[in-house]
Amino acid sequence: MTATPTSIPSRCAPEASLRTHIRIVGMNCPKCVVGLEATLAALPGVHRVTVHFEHGDAEIEHDAALARERLLETVEAAGYDAV
């Protein structure tokens, strides 16, 4: 059995994709995760989003053309503080 490393981009994502880690402050419940994941996933160029309520962070796989600043603005527009 061969294990696939988790750091390899998905086959759906273009080769010029990045992974961005963002700390998120202000999530009060697991429902916040669902809404924030949907908001970030709706951005053009986002391939995968994982928001962790317990850790207060998000990992976003996206096109290199999508700036980190745009991701931070999106989190803040959703009502959270982003670092």
Sine and cosine of phi, psi and omega as CSV:
sin_phi,cos_phi,sin_psi,cos_psi,sin_omega,cos_omega
0.00,0.00,0.72,-0.69,-0.02,-1.00
-0.94,-0.33,0.79,-0.61,0.02,-1.00
-1.00,0.04,0.61,-0.79,0.05,-1.00
-0.99,-0.17,0.83,-0.55,0.02,-1.00
-0.88,0.48,0.60,-0.80,-0.02,-1.00
-0.98,0.21,-0.17,0.98,-0.04,-1.00
-1.00,0.07,-0.09,1.00,0.02,-1.00
-0.99,0.15,0.76,-0.65,0.02,-1.00
-0.86,0.50,0.46,-0.89,0.02,-1.00
-0.91,0.42,0.38,-0.93,-0.02,-1.00
-0.93,0.38,-0.37,0.93,0.02,-1.00
-0.98,0.21,-0.41,0.91,-0.06,-1.00
-0.99,0.12,0.61,-0.80,0.06,-1.00
-0.92,0.40,0.33,-0.95,-0.05,-1.00
-0.91,0.42,-0.42,0.91,-0.02,-1.00
-1.00,0.02,0.65,0.76,0.00,-1.00
-0.99,-0.12,0.42,-0.91,0.00,-1.00
-0.83,-0.55,0.34,-0.94,0.17,-0.99
-0.90,-0.44,0.81,-0.59,-0.01,-1.00
-0.88,-0.47,0.73,-0.68,0.02,-1.00
-0.96,-0.27,0.77,-0.64,-0.01,-1.00
-0.77,-0.63,0.76,-0.65,0.14,-0.99
-0.99,0.12,0.67,-0.75,-0.06,-1.00
-0.82,-0.57,0.78,-0.63,0.02,-1.00
-0.90,-0.44,0.72,-0.69,0.09,-1.00
0.91,-0.42,0.00,1.00,0.07,-1.00
-0.97,0.24,0.82,-0.57,-0.08,-1.00
-0.97,-0.22,-0.28,0.96,-0.05,-1.00
-0.37,-0.93,0.25,-0.97,0.01,-1.00
-0.87,0.49,-0.40,0.92,0.05,-1.00
-0.90,0.44,-0.49,0.87,0.05,-1.00
-0.87,0.50,-0.60,0.80,-0.01,-1.00
-0.87,0.50,-0.73,0.68,-0.05,-1.00
-0.87,0.49,-0.73,0.68,-0.01,-1.00
-0.91,0.41,-0.68,0.73,-0.02,-1.00
-0.93,0.36,-0.64,0.77,0.06,-1.00
-0.87,0.49,-0.69,0.73,0.00,-1.00
-0.91,0.42,-0.65,0.76,0.00,-1.00
-0.90,0.44,-0.73,0.68,0.00,-1.00
-0.93,0.36,-0.64,0.77,-0.02,-1.00
-0.90,0.43,-0.41,0.91,-0.01,-1.00
-0.97,0.24,-0.22,0.97,0.03,-1.00
-0.93,0.36,0.71,-0.70,0.07,-1.00
-0.88,0.48,0.74,-0.67,0.02,-1.00
0.99,-0.14,-0.11,0.99,0.04,-1.00
-1.00,0.03,0.76,-0.64,-0.03,-1.00
-0.97,-0.23,-0.57,0.82,-0.05,-1.00
-0.42,-0.91,0.63,-0.78,0.02,-1.00
-0.72,-0.70,0.73,-0.69,0.13,-0.99
-0.75,-0.66,0.88,-0.47,0.05,-1.00
-0.95,-0.32,0.76,-0.65,0.00,-1.00
-0.94,-0.33,0.93,-0.37,0.03,-1.00
-0.89,0.45,-0.72,0.70,-0.07,-1.00
-0.89,0.46,-0.59,0.81,-0.04,-1.00
-1.00,-0.07,-0.27,0.96,-0.03,-1.00
0.92,0.39,0.71,0.70,0.00,-1.00
-0.50,-0.87,0.12,-0.99,0.04,-1.00
-0.64,-0.77,0.54,-0.84,0.13,-0.99
-0.86,-0.51,0.82,-0.57,-0.06,-1.00
-0.84,-0.54,0.81,-0.59,0.12,-0.99
-0.99,-0.16,0.81,-0.59,-0.14,-0.99
-0.46,-0.89,0.23,-0.97,0.09,-1.00
-0.87,0.49,0.55,-0.83,0.03,-1.00
-0.89,0.46,-0.43,0.90,-0.01,-1.00
-0.95,0.31,-0.31,0.95,0.02,-1.00
-1.00,0.08,0.92,-0.40,-0.10,-1.00
-0.96,0.27,0.54,-0.84,0.07,-1.00
-0.83,0.56,-0.61,0.79,-0.01,-1.00
-0.86,0.51,-0.61,0.79,0.03,-1.00
-0.91,0.41,-0.63,0.78,0.05,-1.00
-0.91,0.42,-0.69,0.72,0.02,-1.00
-0.89,0.46,-0.68,0.73,0.03,-1.00
-0.87,0.49,-0.63,0.77,-0.01,-1.00
-0.92,0.40,-0.68,0.73,0.04,-1.00
-0.89,0.46,-0.70,0.72,-0.02,-1.00
-0.92,0.38,-0.60,0.80,0.04,-1.00
-0.91,0.41,-0.43,0.90,0.04,-1.00
-0.99,0.16,-0.06,1.00,0.08,-1.00
0.98,-0.22,0.24,0.97,-0.02,-1.00
-0.87,-0.49,0.34,-0.94,0.13,-0.99
-1.00,-0.03,0.68,-0.74,-0.04,-1.00
-0.82,-0.57,0.64,-0.77,0.02,-1.00
-0.81,-0.59,0.00,0.00,0.00,0.00
